Amino acid sequence: MVHTFHIPVMGLGFTMDSPIKVAKYGIDSVISIADDVLIEQTREAYCKNLKIPFEAITRKMEDFHANRITTYLT
């Protein structure tokens, strides 16, 4: 039997990294992309934890909101 799962947005602090944690199980999830500052902070924490080079995307950069979200998701 095939099951489909979806985890809804419950709030930024609760589901920010749910898609990362559940994707390996084939479970879909979504995140709220309204708070790009929190997204950037979460990306920085993951980079430090995984020893991946981190380069901040600042408000001075063109289209910083979209770039922060895109970079977090990739």
C-alpha positions as CSV (number, residue, x, y, z in Angstrom):
1,M,0.0,0.0,0.0
2,V,1.3,3.4,-0.9
3,H,1.1,6.2,1.6
4,T,1.5,9.9,1.1
5,F,2.6,12.2,3.8
6,H,2.6,16.0,4.2
7,I,3.8,18.0,7.2
8,P,2.1,21.4,7.2
9,V,3.7,24.7,8.2
10,M,3.3,24.9,12.0
11,G,5.4,28.0,12.6
12,L,8.9,29.0,11.8
13,G,10.6,27.7,14.9
14,F,9.0,24.3,14.8
15,T,9.3,23.3,11.1
16,M,12.3,25.3,9.8
17,D,14.4,22.1,9.2
18,S,11.6,19.5,8.9
19,P,12.0,19.2,5.2
20,I,15.7,18.4,5.7
21,K,15.0,15.8,8.3
22,V,12.1,14.0,6.7
23,A,13.0,14.1,3.0
24,K,15.0,10.9,3.2
25,Y,11.8,9.1,4.2
26,G,9.9,10.4,1.1
27,I,7.8,12.7,3.2
28,D,6.9,16.1,1.8
29,S,7.0,19.2,3.9
30,V,7.0,23.0,3.5
31,I,8.6,25.9,5.3
32,S,7.4,29.5,5.7
33,I,9.7,31.7,3.7
34,A,8.7,35.0,5.3
35,D,11.5,35.3,7.8
36,D,14.7,35.3,5.7
37,V,16.8,36.3,8.7
38,L,15.9,33.1,10.5
39,I,16.5,31.1,7.3
40,E,20.0,32.7,7.1
41,Q,20.8,32.0,10.7
42,T,19.7,28.4,10.3
43,R,21.8,28.0,7.2
44,E,24.8,29.4,9.1
45,A,24.3,26.9,11.9
46,Y,24.1,24.0,9.5
47,C,27.2,25.1,7.7
48,K,29.1,25.4,10.9
49,N,27.8,22.0,12.2
50,L,28.6,20.3,8.9
51,K,31.9,22.2,8.4
52,I,30.7,23.7,5.1
53,P,32.1,27.1,4.1
54,F,29.6,29.8,4.9
55,E,29.4,33.2,3.2
56,A,26.6,35.4,4.6
57,I,24.1,36.9,2.2
58,T,23.6,40.4,3.5
59,R,20.8,42.9,3.0
60,K,23.2,45.0,0.8
61,M,23.2,42.3,-1.9
62,E,20.8,42.4,-4.8
63,D,17.7,40.2,-4.3
64,F,19.0,39.0,-0.9
65,H,15.6,37.6,0.3
66,A,15.3,35.2,-2.7
67,N,19.0,34.3,-2.5
68,R,18.9,33.4,1.2
69,I,15.9,31.1,0.6
70,T,17.4,29.5,-2.5
71,T,20.7,29.0,-0.9
72,Y,19.1,27.4,2.2
73,L,17.1,25.0,0.1
74,T,20.1,23.9,-2.0
